[in-house]
Structures are given as structure tokens and as C-alpha cells.
Amino acid sequence: MLKDETFAKHAPRIKSISVESDCVILRDNVSGRIIEVAIRGGELACQHCEKGDCIHVGFVLSMPDVYDMLESKGAKRRFL
């Protein structure tokens, strides 16, 4: 991917890999890492950034299929 500058420039930064019962697994193409965003104490938390307000959490919040999981795990209403 890095060899092809056009592809690297326009490739999506973050890609969803899977939605589990209590976390979402992402691939961050910029850092080259697999990222886990989990529900801890009713809050979303990025295990990589150790924050609740990073780009990874924002990406997870933009995924429509995540809302059922969040509600079933008691996520705070500000996410829903």
C-alpha cells in the first residue's frame, strides 16, 4: 500500500474488522495497528489511545450496528 502513493492517500484510515459482544475491533491503516474499542463501565474506551474521545471511538459511534450492543451493555444515553 505504501508503494502506491495514490492508494495510500485515498485508502480509508480506519476499517471495522468485527463487532463483538462487548467491543469493536478496528484496523487503523495509518498506525498499522489493530485497535480494540470496548465498553467499560457504560463508557466506550479505546484500548490503544486509552481515551474515550479519540478518532477510534468516534468511528465506532458512526457505525449503525453498534447501537444495539451499546444499549444491551448499558452504555450511557449520551452515546445513543
MIMAR-267758 format. One record per residue: x, y, z of N, C-alpha, C in turn; residue in one letter; residue number from 1. Coordinates in Angstrom, 1 decimal, padded with zeros to 4 digits. Layout:
BEGIN
[tortor [X,Y,Z],[X,Y,Z],[X,Y,Z],"a",NUM]
...
END
This chain:
BEGIN
[tortor [000.8,-001.2,000.0],[000.0,000.0,000.0],[000.9,001.3,000.0],"m",1]
[tortor [001.9,001.3,000.7],[002.8,002.5,000.8],[003.5,002.7,-000.5],"l",2]
[tortor [003.7,001.6,-001.3],[004.4,001.8,-002.6],[003.5,002.6,-003.6],"k",3]
[tortor [002.2,002.4,-003.5],[001.3,003.0,-004.4],[000.8,004.3,-003.7],"d",4]
[tortor [001.4,005.4,-004.0],[001.0,006.7,-003.3],[-000.4,007.1,-003.4],"e",5]
[tortor [-001.0,006.8,-004.6],[-002.4,007.2,-004.8],[-003.3,006.3,-003.9],"t",6]
[tortor [-003.0,005.1,-003.8],[-003.8,004.2,-003.0],[-003.7,004.6,-001.5],"f",7]
[tortor [-002.4,004.8,-001.1],[-002.2,005.2,000.3],[-002.8,006.5,000.7],"a",8]
[tortor [-002.9,007.4,-000.3],[-003.5,008.7,000.0],[-005.0,008.6,000.2],"k",9]
[tortor [-005.6,007.7,-000.6],[-007.1,007.6,-000.6],[-007.7,006.4,000.1],"h",10]
[tortor [-006.9,005.6,000.7],[-007.4,004.4,001.4],[-008.0,004.9,002.7],"a",11]
[tortor [-009.0,004.2,003.1],[-009.7,004.6,004.4],[-008.7,004.5,005.6],"p",12]
[tortor [-008.8,005.4,006.5],[-007.9,005.4,007.6],[-008.3,004.3,008.6],"r",13]
[tortor [-009.6,004.0,008.8],[-010.0,003.0,009.8],[-011.0,002.1,009.1],"i",14]
[tortor [-010.8,000.8,009.4],[-011.8,-000.2,008.9],[-012.2,-001.1,010.0],"k",15]
[tortor [-013.5,-001.3,010.0],[-014.1,-002.2,011.0],[-013.7,-003.7,010.7],"s",16]
[tortor [-013.3,-004.4,011.7],[-013.0,-005.8,011.4],[-014.1,-006.7,012.0],"i",17]
[tortor [-014.5,-006.4,013.2],[-015.6,-007.2,013.8],[-016.3,-006.4,015.0],"s",18]
[tortor [-017.5,-006.8,015.2],[-018.3,-006.2,016.3],[-018.6,-007.4,017.2],"v",19]
[tortor [-018.0,-007.4,018.4],[-018.1,-008.5,019.4],[-019.2,-008.1,020.4],"e",20]
[tortor [-019.4,-008.9,021.4],[-020.4,-008.6,022.4],[-020.1,-007.4,023.3],"s",21]
[tortor [-018.9,-007.1,023.5],[-018.5,-006.0,024.4],[-017.4,-005.1,023.8],"d",22]
[tortor [-017.1,-005.3,022.5],[-016.0,-004.5,021.9],[-016.1,-004.5,020.4],"c",23]
[tortor [-015.5,-003.6,019.8],[-015.4,-003.5,018.4],[-013.9,-003.5,018.0],"v",24]
[tortor [-013.5,-004.3,017.1],[-012.2,-004.5,016.6],[-012.0,-003.7,015.3],"i",25]
[tortor [-011.0,-002.8,015.3],[-010.8,-001.9,014.1],[-009.3,-002.2,013.6],"l",26]
[tortor [-009.1,-001.8,012.4],[-007.8,-001.7,011.8],[-007.5,-000.3,011.5],"r",27]
[tortor [-006.5,000.3,012.1],[-006.1,001.7,011.8],[-005.0,001.6,010.8],"d",28]
[tortor [-005.3,002.0,009.6],[-004.3,001.9,008.5],[-003.2,002.9,008.5],"n",29]
[tortor [-003.3,003.9,009.3],[-002.2,004.9,009.5],[-001.2,004.4,010.4],"v",30]
[tortor [-001.6,003.9,011.6],[-000.6,003.3,012.5],[-000.3,001.9,012.2],"s",31]
[tortor [-001.1,001.2,011.4],[-000.8,-000.2,011.1],[-001.1,-001.1,012.2],"g",32]
[tortor [-002.0,-000.7,013.1],[-002.4,-001.5,014.3],[-003.8,-002.0,014.3],"r",33]
[tortor [-004.0,-003.0,015.0],[-005.4,-003.5,015.3],[-005.8,-002.8,016.6],"i",34]
[tortor [-007.0,-002.2,016.6],[-007.4,-001.4,017.8],[-008.7,-002.0,018.3],"i",35]
[tortor [-008.8,-002.1,019.7],[-010.0,-002.5,020.3],[-010.6,-001.4,021.0],"e",36]
[tortor [-011.9,-001.1,020.7],[-012.7,-000.1,021.4],[-013.7,-000.9,022.2],"v",37]
[tortor [-013.7,-000.8,023.6],[-014.5,-001.7,024.4],[-015.4,-000.8,025.3],"a",38]
[tortor [-016.5,-001.5,025.8],[-017.4,-000.8,026.7],[-016.9,-001.2,028.1],"i",39]
[tortor [-016.5,-000.2,028.9],[-016.1,-000.3,030.3],[-016.8,000.6,031.2],"r",40]
[tortor [-017.6,000.1,032.1],[-018.4,000.9,033.0],[-019.4,001.8,032.3],"g",41]
[tortor [-020.0,001.3,031.2],[-021.0,002.0,030.4],[-020.4,003.1,029.5],"g",42]
[tortor [-019.1,003.1,029.4],[-018.4,004.1,028.5],[-017.6,003.4,027.4],"e",43]
[tortor [-017.5,004.0,026.3],[-016.6,003.5,025.3],[-015.2,003.9,025.6],"l",44]
[tortor [-014.2,003.0,025.4],[-012.8,003.3,025.7],[-012.0,002.7,024.7],"a",45]
[tortor [-011.1,003.4,024.1],[-010.1,002.9,023.2],[-008.9,002.3,023.9],"c",46]
[tortor [-008.6,001.1,023.7],[-007.5,000.4,024.4],[-006.2,000.9,023.9],"q",47]
[tortor [-006.1,001.4,022.7],[-004.8,001.9,022.2],[-004.5,003.3,022.7],"h",48]
[tortor [-005.5,004.2,022.6],[-005.3,005.6,023.0],[-005.5,005.9,024.4],"c",49]
[tortor [-006.2,004.9,025.1],[-006.6,005.0,026.5],[-007.4,006.2,026.7],"e",50]
[tortor [-008.3,006.5,025.8],[-009.2,007.7,025.8],[-010.7,007.2,025.5],"k",51]
[tortor [-011.6,008.1,025.8],[-013.0,007.9,025.4],[-013.4,008.8,024.3],"g",52]
[tortor [-012.5,009.6,023.8],[-012.9,010.6,022.9],[-011.9,010.7,021.7],"d",53]
[tortor [-011.3,009.6,021.3],[-010.3,009.6,020.2],[-011.0,009.3,018.9],"c",54]
[tortor [-010.3,009.3,017.8],[-010.8,009.1,016.5],[-011.4,007.6,016.4],"i",55]
[tortor [-010.9,006.7,017.1],[-011.3,005.3,017.1],[-012.7,005.2,017.7],"h",56]
[tortor [-012.9,005.9,018.8],[-014.2,005.9,019.5],[-015.3,006.6,018.6],"v",57]
[tortor [-014.8,007.7,018.0],[-015.7,008.4,017.0],[-016.1,007.6,015.9],"g",58]
[tortor [-015.2,006.8,015.3],[-015.5,005.9,014.2],[-016.5,004.8,014.7],"f",59]
[tortor [-016.3,004.3,015.9],[-017.3,003.2,016.4],[-018.7,003.8,016.5],"v",60]
[tortor [-018.7,005.1,017.0],[-020.0,005.7,017.2],[-020.7,006.0,015.9],"l",61]
[tortor [-020.0,006.0,014.8],[-020.6,006.2,013.5],[-021.2,004.9,012.8],"s",62]
[tortor [-020.9,003.8,013.5],[-021.4,002.5,013.0],[-022.8,002.2,013.4],"m",63]
[tortor [-023.8,002.1,012.5],[-025.2,001.8,012.9],[-025.4,000.5,013.7],"p",64]
[tortor [-024.6,-000.5,013.4],[-024.9,-001.8,014.0],[-024.3,-001.9,015.4],"d",65]
[tortor [-023.7,-000.8,015.9],[-023.1,-000.8,017.2],[-024.1,-000.4,018.3],"v",66]
[tortor [-025.1,000.3,017.9],[-026.1,000.8,018.9],[-026.8,-000.2,019.7],"y",67]
[tortor [-027.2,-001.4,019.1],[-027.8,-002.5,019.9],[-026.8,-003.0,020.9],"d",68]
[tortor [-025.6,-003.2,020.6],[-024.6,-003.6,021.5],[-024.4,-002.7,022.7],"m",69]
[tortor [-024.4,-001.4,022.3],[-024.2,-000.3,023.4],[-025.4,-000.3,024.3],"l",70]
[tortor [-026.6,-000.4,023.8],[-027.7,-000.4,024.6],[-027.8,-001.6,025.5],"e",71]
[tortor [-027.5,-002.8,025.0],[-027.5,-004.0,025.7],[-026.5,-004.1,026.9],"s",72]
[tortor [-025.4,-003.3,026.7],[-024.4,-003.3,027.7],[-024.5,-002.1,028.7],"k",73]
[tortor [-025.6,-001.4,028.5],[-025.9,-000.3,029.5],[-025.0,001.0,029.2],"g",74]
[tortor [-024.7,001.2,028.0],[-023.9,002.4,027.7],[-024.7,003.6,028.0],"a",75]
[tortor [-024.1,004.7,028.4],[-024.8,005.9,028.8],[-025.5,006.5,027.6],"k",76]
[tortor [-026.6,007.1,027.9],[-027.5,007.6,026.9],[-026.9,008.7,026.0],"r",77]
[tortor [-025.8,009.3,026.4],[-025.2,010.3,025.5],[-024.7,009.7,024.2],"r",78]
[tortor [-024.4,008.4,024.2],[-024.0,007.7,023.0],[-025.2,007.4,022.1],"f",79]
[tortor [-026.3,007.1,022.7],[-027.4,006.6,022.0],[-028.3,007.8,021.7],"l",80]
END
